[in-house]
């Protein structure tokens, strides 16, 4: 799979609901947080929907590159009890 826009998101798909709509929703929300244009988001989603479920998953994964960021306050795993 080729990354046609040359960008990736800091997004880990492990633990995300496996439903195709949920995967696309998580991708879209993170892309907006990372200031992707709507055109870039739509391009990836259209490419993802051009095949079966496995094509969708492979496409979305092409544009995701999770990074460890232990100081990320938005990650509930980093909260103290």
Jmol script that loads the backbone (N, CA, C; Angstrom):
load data "model"
ATOM      1  N   UNK A   1       0.842  -1.175   0.000  1.00  0.00           N
ATOM      2  CA  UNK A   1       0.000   0.000   0.000  1.00  0.00           C
ATOM      3  C   UNK A   1       0.893   1.245   0.000  1.00  0.00           C
ATOM      4  N   UNK A   2       0.562   2.205  -0.822  1.00  0.00           N
ATOM      5  CA  UNK A   2       1.366   3.423  -0.967  1.00  0.00           C
ATOM      6  C   UNK A   2       0.720   4.593  -0.227  1.00  0.00           C
ATOM      7  N   UNK A   3       1.502   5.336   0.513  1.00  0.00           N
ATOM      8  CA  UNK A   3       1.045   6.547   1.185  1.00  0.00           C
ATOM      9  C   UNK A   3       1.097   7.671   0.153  1.00  0.00           C
ATOM     10  N   UNK A   4      -0.046   8.049  -0.390  1.00  0.00           N
ATOM     11  CA  UNK A   4      -0.105   8.994  -1.507  1.00  0.00           C
ATOM     12  C   UNK A   4      -0.004  10.456  -1.101  1.00  0.00           C
ATOM     13  N   UNK A   5      -0.184  10.757   0.187  1.00  0.00           N
ATOM     14  CA  UNK A   5      -0.106  12.162   0.592  1.00  0.00           C
ATOM     15  C   UNK A   5       1.133  12.477   1.420  1.00  0.00           C
ATOM     16  N   UNK A   6       1.911  11.456   1.745  1.00  0.00           N
ATOM     17  CA  UNK A   6       3.178  11.673   2.437  1.00  0.00           C
ATOM     18  C   UNK A   6       3.059  12.103   3.887  1.00  0.00           C
ATOM     19  N   UNK A   7       1.934  11.798   4.518  1.00  0.00           N
ATOM     20  CA  UNK A   7       1.737  12.146   5.921  1.00  0.00           C
ATOM     21  C   UNK A   7       1.255  10.915   6.679  1.00  0.00           C
ATOM     22  N   UNK A   8       1.530  10.886   7.973  1.00  0.00           N
ATOM     23  CA  UNK A   8       0.986   9.837   8.827  1.00  0.00           C
ATOM     24  C   UNK A   8       0.435  10.465  10.100  1.00  0.00           C
ATOM     25  N   UNK A   9      -0.471   9.741  10.735  1.00  0.00           N
ATOM     26  CA  UNK A   9      -1.059  10.159  12.004  1.00  0.00           C
ATOM     27  C   UNK A   9      -0.404   9.428  13.156  1.00  0.00           C
ATOM     28  N   UNK A  10      -0.384  10.046  14.307  1.00  0.00           N
ATOM     29  CA  UNK A  10       0.018   9.373  15.532  1.00  0.00           C
ATOM     30  C   UNK A  10      -1.235   8.668  16.050  1.00  0.00           C
ATOM     31  N   UNK A  11      -1.473   7.466  15.553  1.00  0.00           N
ATOM     32  CA  UNK A  11      -2.695   6.733  15.882  1.00  0.00           C
ATOM     33  C   UNK A  11      -2.401   5.251  15.987  1.00  0.00           C
ATOM     34  N   UNK A  12      -2.771   4.669  17.117  1.00  0.00           N
ATOM     35  CA  UNK A  12      -2.641   3.231  17.357  1.00  0.00           C
ATOM     36  C   UNK A  12      -4.028   2.618  17.202  1.00  0.00           C
ATOM     37  N   UNK A  13      -4.170   1.678  16.289  1.00  0.00           N
ATOM     38  CA  UNK A  13      -5.472   1.065  16.038  1.00  0.00           C
ATOM     39  C   UNK A  13      -5.762  -0.124  16.938  1.00  0.00           C
ATOM     40  N   UNK A  14      -4.771  -0.612  17.654  1.00  0.00           N
ATOM     41  CA  UNK A  14      -4.998  -1.725  18.572  1.00  0.00           C
ATOM     42  C   UNK A  14      -5.973  -1.262  19.644  1.00  0.00           C
ATOM     43  N   UNK A  15      -7.020  -2.026  19.844  1.00  0.00           N
ATOM     44  CA  UNK A  15      -8.021  -1.683  20.846  1.00  0.00           C
ATOM     45  C   UNK A  15      -9.196  -0.898  20.296  1.00  0.00           C
ATOM     46  N   UNK A  16      -9.110  -0.457  19.045  1.00  0.00           N
ATOM     47  CA  UNK A  16     -10.219   0.251  18.407  1.00  0.00           C
ATOM     48  C   UNK A  16     -11.239  -0.783  17.950  1.00  0.00           C
ATOM     49  N   UNK A  17     -12.516  -0.469  18.106  1.00  0.00           N
ATOM     50  CA  UNK A  17     -13.585  -1.344  17.625  1.00  0.00           C
ATOM     51  C   UNK A  17     -13.290  -1.705  16.172  1.00  0.00           C
ATOM     52  N   UNK A  18     -13.408  -2.975  15.827  1.00  0.00           N
ATOM     53  CA  UNK A  18     -13.050  -3.447  14.497  1.00  0.00           C
ATOM     54  C   UNK A  18     -14.039  -3.101  13.407  1.00  0.00           C
ATOM     55  N   UNK A  19     -15.145  -2.467  13.756  1.00  0.00           N
ATOM     56  CA  UNK A  19     -16.145  -2.054  12.785  1.00  0.00           C
ATOM     57  C   UNK A  19     -15.536  -1.022  11.829  1.00  0.00           C
ATOM     58  N   UNK A  20     -15.786  -1.185  10.543  1.00  0.00           N
ATOM     59  CA  UNK A  20     -15.194  -0.294   9.536  1.00  0.00           C
ATOM     60  C   UNK A  20     -15.540   1.170   9.796  1.00  0.00           C
ATOM     61  N   UNK A  21     -16.787   1.444  10.163  1.00  0.00           N
ATOM     62  CA  UNK A  21     -17.190   2.827  10.422  1.00  0.00           C
ATOM     63  C   UNK A  21     -16.460   3.394  11.639  1.00  0.00           C
ATOM     64  N   UNK A  22     -16.260   2.577  12.654  1.00  0.00           N
ATOM     65  CA  UNK A  22     -15.534   3.026  13.847  1.00  0.00           C
ATOM     66  C   UNK A  22     -14.083   3.343  13.505  1.00  0.00           C
ATOM     67  N   UNK A  23     -13.465   2.502  12.701  1.00  0.00           N
ATOM     68  CA  UNK A  23     -12.070   2.726  12.294  1.00  0.00           C
ATOM     69  C   UNK A  23     -11.947   4.032  11.513  1.00  0.00           C
ATOM     70  N   UNK A  24     -12.859   4.246  10.566  1.00  0.00           N
ATOM     71  CA  UNK A  24     -12.818   5.480   9.783  1.00  0.00           C
ATOM     72  C   UNK A  24     -13.087   6.700  10.663  1.00  0.00           C
ATOM     73  N   UNK A  25     -13.985   6.558  11.644  1.00  0.00           N
ATOM     74  CA  UNK A  25     -14.283   7.662  12.550  1.00  0.00           C
ATOM     75  C   UNK A  25     -13.091   8.042  13.406  1.00  0.00           C
ATOM     76  N   UNK A  26     -12.416   7.044  13.963  1.00  0.00           N
ATOM     77  CA  UNK A  26     -11.222   7.298  14.780  1.00  0.00           C
ATOM     78  C   UNK A  26     -10.144   7.957  13.928  1.00  0.00           C
ATOM     79  N   UNK A  27      -9.963   7.454  12.722  1.00  0.00           N
ATOM     80  CA  UNK A  27      -8.978   8.034  11.806  1.00  0.00           C
ATOM     81  C   UNK A  27      -9.316   9.505  11.522  1.00  0.00           C
ATOM     82  N   UNK A  28     -10.568   9.776  11.181  1.00  0.00           N
ATOM     83  CA  UNK A  28     -10.981  11.142  10.840  1.00  0.00           C
ATOM     84  C   UNK A  28     -10.781  12.105  12.002  1.00  0.00           C
ATOM     85  N   UNK A  29     -11.181  11.690  13.197  1.00  0.00           N
ATOM     86  CA  UNK A  29     -11.027  12.565  14.368  1.00  0.00           C
ATOM     87  C   UNK A  29      -9.563  12.889  14.639  1.00  0.00           C
ATOM     88  N   UNK A  30      -8.712  11.870  14.566  1.00  0.00           N
ATOM     89  CA  UNK A  30      -7.286  12.106  14.820  1.00  0.00           C
ATOM     90  C   UNK A  30      -6.679  12.982  13.724  1.00  0.00           C
ATOM     91  N   UNK A  31      -7.094  12.775  12.497  1.00  0.00           N
ATOM     92  CA  UNK A  31      -6.581  13.590  11.390  1.00  0.00           C
ATOM     93  C   UNK A  31      -6.959  15.058  11.590  1.00  0.00           C
ATOM     94  N   UNK A  32      -8.180  15.312  12.028  1.00  0.00           N
ATOM     95  CA  UNK A  32      -8.583  16.701  12.293  1.00  0.00           C
ATOM     96  C   UNK A  32      -7.767  17.289  13.444  1.00  0.00           C
ATOM     97  N   UNK A  33      -7.522  16.485  14.489  1.00  0.00           N
ATOM     98  CA  UNK A  33      -6.697  16.954  15.615  1.00  0.00           C
ATOM     99  C   UNK A  33      -5.294  17.337  15.150  1.00  0.00           C
ATOM    100  N   UNK A  34      -4.793  16.596  14.157  1.00  0.00           N
ATOM    101  CA  UNK A  34      -3.438  16.846  13.660  1.00  0.00           C
ATOM    102  C   UNK A  34      -3.429  17.806  12.465  1.00  0.00           C
ATOM    103  N   UNK A  35      -4.547  18.494  12.281  1.00  0.00           N
ATOM    104  CA  UNK A  35      -4.662  19.585  11.296  1.00  0.00           C
ATOM    105  C   UNK A  35      -4.548  19.138   9.840  1.00  0.00           C
ATOM    106  N   UNK A  36      -5.007  17.916   9.544  1.00  0.00           N
ATOM    107  CA  UNK A  36      -5.078  17.501   8.150  1.00  0.00           C
ATOM    108  C   UNK A  36      -6.231  18.258   7.499  1.00  0.00           C
ATOM    109  N   UNK A  37      -6.102  18.549   6.220  1.00  0.00           N
ATOM    110  CA  UNK A  37      -7.198  19.194   5.502  1.00  0.00           C
ATOM    111  C   UNK A  37      -8.310  18.174   5.261  1.00  0.00           C
ATOM    112  N   UNK A  38      -9.525  18.684   5.054  1.00  0.00           N
ATOM    113  CA  UNK A  38     -10.643  17.781   4.772  1.00  0.00           C
ATOM    114  C   UNK A  38     -10.393  17.021   3.470  1.00  0.00           C
ATOM    115  N   UNK A  39      -9.728  17.660   2.533  1.00  0.00           N
ATOM    116  CA  UNK A  39      -9.392  17.002   1.266  1.00  0.00           C
ATOM    117  C   UNK A  39      -8.462  15.803   1.500  1.00  0.00           C
ATOM    118  N   UNK A  40      -7.470  15.961   2.369  1.00  0.00           N
ATOM    119  CA  UNK A  40      -6.561  14.853   2.681  1.00  0.00           C
ATOM    120  C   UNK A  40      -7.307  13.707   3.361  1.00  0.00           C
ATOM    121  N   UNK A  41      -8.163  14.047   4.318  1.00  0.00           N
ATOM    122  CA  UNK A  41      -8.942  13.027   5.027  1.00  0.00           C
ATOM    123  C   UNK A  41      -9.846  12.287   4.055  1.00  0.00           C
ATOM    124  N   UNK A  42     -10.580  13.033   3.241  1.00  0.00           N
ATOM    125  CA  UNK A  42     -11.495  12.419   2.272  1.00  0.00           C
ATOM    126  C   UNK A  42     -10.752  11.529   1.287  1.00  0.00           C
ATOM    127  N   UNK A  43      -9.566  11.944   0.879  1.00  0.00           N
ATOM    128  CA  UNK A  43      -8.769  11.157  -0.061  1.00  0.00           C
ATOM    129  C   UNK A  43      -8.414   9.795   0.529  1.00  0.00           C
ATOM    130  N   UNK A  44      -7.976   9.785   1.782  1.00  0.00           N
ATOM    131  CA  UNK A  44      -7.615   8.524   2.438  1.00  0.00           C
ATOM    132  C   UNK A  44      -8.853   7.652   2.614  1.00  0.00           C
ATOM    133  N   UNK A  45      -9.952   8.245   3.076  1.00  0.00           N
ATOM    134  CA  UNK A  45     -11.168   7.459   3.298  1.00  0.00           C
ATOM    135  C   UNK A  45     -11.714   6.893   1.990  1.00  0.00           C
ATOM    136  N   UNK A  46     -11.656   7.671   0.923  1.00  0.00           N
ATOM    137  CA  UNK A  46     -12.127   7.172  -0.373  1.00  0.00           C
ATOM    138  C   UNK A  46     -11.266   6.009  -0.844  1.00  0.00           C
ATOM    139  N   UNK A  47      -9.959   6.154  -0.699  1.00  0.00           N
ATOM    140  CA  UNK A  47      -9.048   5.068  -1.057  1.00  0.00           C
ATOM    141  C   UNK A  47      -9.358   3.823  -0.223  1.00  0.00           C
ATOM    142  N   UNK A  48      -9.625   4.023   1.063  1.00  0.00           N
ATOM    143  CA  UNK A  48      -9.909   2.900   1.960  1.00  0.00           C
ATOM    144  C   UNK A  48     -11.191   2.171   1.563  1.00  0.00           C
ATOM    145  N   UNK A  49     -12.180   2.920   1.095  1.00  0.00           N
ATOM    146  CA  UNK A  49     -13.476   2.326   0.749  1.00  0.00           C
ATOM    147  C   UNK A  49     -13.514   1.717  -0.646  1.00  0.00           C
ATOM    148  N   UNK A  50     -12.422   1.788  -1.376  1.00  0.00           N
ATOM    149  CA  UNK A  50     -12.377   1.247  -2.735  1.00  0.00           C
ATOM    150  C   UNK A  50     -12.168  -0.258  -2.780  1.00  0.00           C
ATOM    151  N   UNK A  51     -12.255  -0.933  -1.650  1.00  0.00           N
ATOM    152  CA  UNK A  51     -12.055  -2.381  -1.621  1.00  0.00           C
ATOM    153  C   UNK A  51     -12.837  -2.999  -0.485  1.00  0.00           C
ATOM    154  N   UNK A  52     -12.426  -4.182  -0.087  1.00  0.00           N
ATOM    155  CA  UNK A  52     -13.095  -4.883   1.005  1.00  0.00           C
ATOM    156  C   UNK A  52     -12.577  -4.392   2.363  1.00  0.00           C
ATOM    157  N   UNK A  53     -13.043  -5.032   3.423  1.00  0.00           N
ATOM    158  CA  UNK A  53     -12.665  -4.646   4.783  1.00  0.00           C
ATOM    159  C   UNK A  53     -11.154  -4.683   4.977  1.00  0.00           C
ATOM    160  N   UNK A  54     -10.505  -5.698   4.453  1.00  0.00           N
ATOM    161  CA  UNK A  54      -9.055  -5.831   4.634  1.00  0.00           C
ATOM    162  C   UNK A  54      -8.303  -4.731   3.895  1.00  0.00           C
ATOM    163  N   UNK A  55      -8.833  -4.319   2.751  1.00  0.00           N
ATOM    164  CA  UNK A  55      -8.244  -3.189   2.027  1.00  0.00           C
ATOM    165  C   UNK A  55      -8.405  -1.910   2.856  1.00  0.00           C
ATOM    166  N   UNK A  56      -9.581  -1.723   3.442  1.00  0.00           N
ATOM    167  CA  UNK A  56      -9.824  -0.555   4.282  1.00  0.00           C
ATOM    168  C   UNK A  56      -8.824  -0.515   5.432  1.00  0.00           C
ATOM    169  N   UNK A  57      -8.677  -1.631   6.109  1.00  0.00           N
ATOM    170  CA  UNK A  57      -7.763  -1.700   7.251  1.00  0.00           C
ATOM    171  C   UNK A  57      -6.315  -1.441   6.825  1.00  0.00           C
ATOM    172  N   UNK A  58      -5.897  -2.058   5.732  1.00  0.00           N
ATOM    173  CA  UNK A  58      -4.526  -1.869   5.241  1.00  0.00           C
ATOM    174  C   UNK A  58      -4.283  -0.411   4.846  1.00  0.00           C
ATOM    175  N   UNK A  59      -5.274   0.207   4.220  1.00  0.00           N
ATOM    176  CA  UNK A  59      -5.131   1.603   3.805  1.00  0.00           C
ATOM    177  C   UNK A  59      -4.995   2.517   5.012  1.00  0.00           C
ATOM    178  N   UNK A  60      -5.894   2.369   5.972  1.00  0.00           N
ATOM    179  CA  UNK A  60      -5.840   3.214   7.167  1.00  0.00           C
ATOM    180  C   UNK A  60      -4.511   3.011   7.898  1.00  0.00           C
ATOM    181  N   UNK A  61      -4.072   1.769   8.005  1.00  0.00           N
ATOM    182  CA  UNK A  61      -2.809   1.482   8.694  1.00  0.00           C
ATOM    183  C   UNK A  61      -1.616   2.122   7.987  1.00  0.00           C
ATOM    184  N   UNK A  62      -1.695   2.262   6.666  1.00  0.00           N
ATOM    185  CA  UNK A  62      -0.625   2.905   5.902  1.00  0.00           C
ATOM    186  C   UNK A  62      -0.414   4.348   6.355  1.00  0.00           C
ATOM    187  N   UNK A  63      -1.493   4.983   6.793  1.00  0.00           N
ATOM    188  CA  UNK A  63      -1.430   6.387   7.184  1.00  0.00           C
ATOM    189  C   UNK A  63      -1.317   6.586   8.696  1.00  0.00           C
ATOM    190  N   UNK A  64      -1.072   5.510   9.433  1.00  0.00           N
ATOM    191  CA  UNK A  64      -0.933   5.592  10.895  1.00  0.00           C
ATOM    192  C   UNK A  64       0.459   5.149  11.312  1.00  0.00           C
ATOM    193  N   UNK A  65       1.073   5.943  12.144  1.00  0.00           N
ATOM    194  CA  UNK A  65       2.392   5.623  12.678  1.00  0.00           C
ATOM    195  C   UNK A  65       2.399   6.004  14.156  1.00  0.00           C
ATOM    196  N   UNK A  66       1.965   5.071  15.014  1.00  0.00           N
ATOM    197  CA  UNK A  66       1.884   5.402  16.439  1.00  0.00           C
ATOM    198  C   UNK A  66       3.249   5.733  17.023  1.00  0.00           C
ATOM    199  N   UNK A  67       3.263   6.722  17.883  1.00  0.00           N
ATOM    200  CA  UNK A  67       4.496   7.144  18.541  1.00  0.00           C
ATOM    201  C   UNK A  67       4.273   7.114  20.040  1.00  0.00           C
ATOM    202  N   UNK A  68       5.270   6.650  20.769  1.00  0.00           N
ATOM    203  CA  UNK A  68       5.192   6.668  22.222  1.00  0.00           C
ATOM    204  C   UNK A  68       5.364   8.100  22.698  1.00  0.00           C
ATOM    205  N   UNK A  69       4.431   8.556  23.500  1.00  0.00           N
ATOM    206  CA  UNK A  69       4.512   9.894  24.067  1.00  0.00           C
ATOM    207  C   UNK A  69       4.012   9.824  25.506  1.00  0.00           C
ATOM    208  N   UNK A  70       4.883   9.459  26.446  1.00  0.00           N
ATOM    209  CA  UNK A  70       4.455   9.265  27.827  1.00  0.00           C
ATOM    210  C   UNK A  70       3.928  10.524  28.500  1.00  0.00           C
ATOM    211  N   UNK A  71       4.190  11.696  27.945  1.00  0.00           N
ATOM    212  CA  UNK A  71       3.705  12.936  28.539  1.00  0.00           C
ATOM    213  C   UNK A  71       2.404  13.398  27.923  1.00  0.00           C
ATOM    214  N   UNK A  72       1.783  12.579  27.109  1.00  0.00           N
ATOM    215  CA  UNK A  72       0.528  12.931  26.454  1.00  0.00           C
ATOM    216  C   UNK A  72      -0.604  12.850  27.474  1.00  0.00           C
ATOM    217  N   UNK A  73      -1.139  13.997  27.874  1.00  0.00           N
ATOM    218  CA  UNK A  73      -2.190  14.041  28.890  1.00  0.00           C
ATOM    219  C   UNK A  73      -3.519  13.510  28.379  1.00  0.00           C
ATOM    220  N   UNK A  74      -3.694  13.394  27.070  1.00  0.00           N
ATOM    221  CA  UNK A  74      -4.954  12.906  26.530  1.00  0.00           C
ATOM    222  C   UNK A  74      -5.056  11.391  26.600  1.00  0.00           C
ATOM    223  N   UNK A  75      -3.976  10.721  26.970  1.00  0.00           N
ATOM    224  CA  UNK A  75      -3.976   9.268  27.066  1.00  0.00           C
ATOM    225  C   UNK A  75      -4.365   8.865  28.480  1.00  0.00           C
ATOM    226  N   UNK A  76      -5.552   8.218  28.661  1.00  0.00           N
ATOM    227  CA  UNK A  76      -6.000   7.863  30.005  1.00  0.00           C
ATOM    228  C   UNK A  76      -5.073   6.890  30.719  1.00  0.00           C
ATOM    229  N   UNK A  77      -4.246   6.161  29.993  1.00  0.00           N
ATOM    230  CA  UNK A  77      -3.316   5.232  30.624  1.00  0.00           C
ATOM    231  C   UNK A  77      -2.224   5.967  31.386  1.00  0.00           C
ATOM    232  N   UNK A  78      -2.035   7.250  31.092  1.00  0.00           N
ATOM    233  CA  UNK A  78      -0.990   8.025  31.751  1.00  0.00           C
ATOM    234  C   UNK A  78      -1.484   8.739  33.005  1.00  0.00           C
ATOM    235  N   UNK A  79      -2.772   8.585  33.337  1.00  0.00           N
ATOM    236  CA  UNK A  79      -3.311   9.239  34.518  1.00  0.00           C
ATOM    237  C   UNK A  79      -2.949   8.451  35.762  1.00  0.00           C
ATOM    238  N   UNK A  80      -2.696   9.186  36.835  1.00  0.00           N
ATOM    239  CA  UNK A  80      -2.377   8.538  38.102  1.00  0.00           C
ATOM    240  C   UNK A  80      -3.671   8.188  38.812  1.00  0.00           C
ATOM    241  N   UNK A  81      -3.647   7.100  39.600  1.00  0.00           N
ATOM    242  CA  UNK A  81      -4.846   6.685  40.350  1.00  0.00           C
ATOM    243  C   UNK A  81      -5.012   7.491  41.609  1.00  0.00           C
TER     244      UNK A  81
END
end "model"
wireframe off; spacefill off
backbone 0.3
color backbone group
